[in-house]
Amino acid sequence: MSAPKKLFIKTYGCQMNVYDSERMAEALGGQGYVETATADDADMILLNTCHIREKAAEKVYSELGRFKGLKAEKPDLKIGVAGCVAQAEGEEIMRRQPLVDLVVGPQSYHRLPAMDKAVRRGEKALDTDFPEDDKFDTLKKRTRGKRGPTAFLTVQEGCDKFCAFCVVPYTRGSEVSRDAAQVIREAQELVEAGVREITLLGQNVNAYHGHDGGLAGLIWELDKVDGLERIRFTTSHPNDMDDALIDAHGTCTKLMPYLHLPVQSGSDKILKAMNRKHTSESYIRLIARIRAARPDILLSGDFIVGFPGETEEDFLQTMSLIETVGYGQAYSFKYSTRPGTPAAEKPQLPEDVMHDRLQRLQALLTRQQRDVQQSMVGRVVKVLFEKPGRIDGQLIGKSEYLHAVYAFAPADLLGQVVPVRITEASPNSLAGEIMA
């Protein structure tokens, strides 16, 4: 029997890319590949890319440049680019970097086995189609090997919202949802492999329509899966938070009290320019309804500062919205152009203005996050322990509110949900003690 080929995957960006990388590895497993932790001993290197961050494509080209020496030493080494930069750049990647053997978009990675055969014949392989065949039907079942207690599960892809700053509709395509029965089967396979918490993923996950009851209907189906103890979902759009989903937050015990609900700006003028199709007032009313259903829910959000046309007054309206809502976590960025998006054609704000606003906004968000962290001291939370800590005898896990929690505990509690009393709060984690 020939030795297995080694596959190194470097994943950039969102949780959906983490999920996609897992499925790529599984798809290539049928071609005799096993994963390796380093590029140096790989027979194939895949960069699974993200187009959201600033200068994403240039960072990929820079990373590829680092593999030139390795390719010279190992002529049989195959190098591929996958994900959203692959979708956006296509043939340009191969033109600029001849060492690249294959380029595959996020909707075509189920075709990797055939592409691998082509590159092993000495051909170049490019597939950035939006194929009619369902990649999830084509992919084999999840591997039965033992897994950690948490997993991502993609249920929805693409976006029809066309926010003026975002490339996702162009790189991931229009909104599509997986059939609920298919999702349930995969969830059951994950649970059989040791998973206790599943995070449902989608560019607009609450636009899911693969079940008659939407995302709420899918959550209630997953609620019936024996052995699955926790359900989360991300990322959501305010316009798709329907009554059934809000009600599920108040009534489904497996659905965790954490919600990432991006707003981007508190200025109605800027929200309109962003093509968000909601207002700051409608967002705040929505938050009130969600909190009425689940008073202890921890909220997370996304914010962009320095969007074209943003004035100081617009920025202060964003600060006011943050003060009104109160976030336990948040992600914030300076606006940066994405070629091909409507906002890229508009006059950009000075860098120093954007930098100043980002610093002020992040200071407010950090204060809110630390206040929430501190408020947990003395409370008992339920922690799903995921891995050993750096200190002997310590385990690390996540509370129902997605806080990282450290506690001294026996190793046999790994993979279990355990009550922990919080004794100390730091900016990014909590420390606690196991309840007797």
C-alpha positions, 0 to 999 in steps of 0.5 A: 500500500502506498503511503498517504499523501499529505494535505495542508490547509490554511484557513482565513476568515469566517467560521464558514471557511472553517467548515468548508476546509473540513469538507475539503479535507474529507473530499480529498481524503478519498484521494488518499490525502491525510492532513498535516499541520505544516506546509513543509511536508505537504504534497498539496497546499490549499489556501482557503481564502476570505475576501472580507478584510482589507487587501485580501487578495494581496495578502494571498499573493504574498502568502503564495510567494512564500511557497516558491522555495518549497515548490522549487525543492518539491516539484511534485508539490501541488498548490491550490487557492480556494474560497472567496478570493479564488472566486473573485480573482479566478484566472488572475491568480494563475496568471500572477502566480504560475506556481498555483496548480488549482483554483476552486470557488466556495461552491465548487469544492466538491469537485476537488477529487477530479481537480486533483486528478487533473493536476496530478496529470500535469494540468491546471485546474480552475473551477469558479462556477456556481454549479447546479449540482448540490455540493452537499449531496455530492460530498460523502457523509462526515467521517466517523472519527472522534471529534471535539465537543463543538462543530460548525454546520453550514445550513445556508449560503449566499446573500441577496441583500447587496449591502453597498460595502460587501462582496459576498453576493458576488463571491458566494452567490445568491441565497440558497438553503440546505434541505432540513433532512440533510442538515439533520442527518449531518447533525446526527453524524456529528453527535455520533462522533462526539459533538455536543454543540453545533453552530449553524452557519450562513451568510444570512443564516436566519434567511434559511428556508430549507424547512417550512418553519424557517430557521426556527423550524430547523432549530426545533428539529435539531432540538429532538436530536438525542445527545445534542445539548446546545445550538447556536447560529450565526450570522444574522440579518435584522430583517430576517429575525421573524417572530418564530425565531424570537420565540425560539430564543425564549422557549427552546432550552437547547438554543443558547442565549447569545445572538450576533446581530450586525447593525453596522451603523446607528445613522439612518442616512448611512444605513440607507447608503449602505443599502441595509434596508432597516433603520436604527429605530427598527433595530432597537425595537427588534432588540427590545423584542428579543430581550423580552423573549430572553432577558439574559441574552448576550448580544454581539454586533458588527460596526463599520466606521468611516463609510463614505459620507459619514459625518461626525454626527453620523458617527455619534449616532452610532455611539448612541445606538451602542450605548442604548443597546449594550453589547457583550461582544462586538466586531468593528472595522474601518471601512475599506473598499471592495472592488466591484461594490457600489461604495467603492466608487464613492469618495473615501474619508481621510484615514486619520478621521477613520482611525480616530473614530474607530479608536473611540468606538472600540473604547466604548465597546471594550468598556461594555464588554468588560462590564458584562464580563465583570457582571458574571462574577459570582454567577453560576454558568453552564460550561461545555469543556472543550480542551485542556488548559495551559496549566496542568489540571485546568480545562477550557470551555464556553459558557452558554453566553459564549464566554471562554471559561477556565477552571480546574477540573478532572479530564473526564469532564471534557465534552460535558456541560458542567455548572461553574461558579465564576470567581474572576473576570478578565478582558477576554475570559472568565475563571471559575470553580466547579460546583460540587 
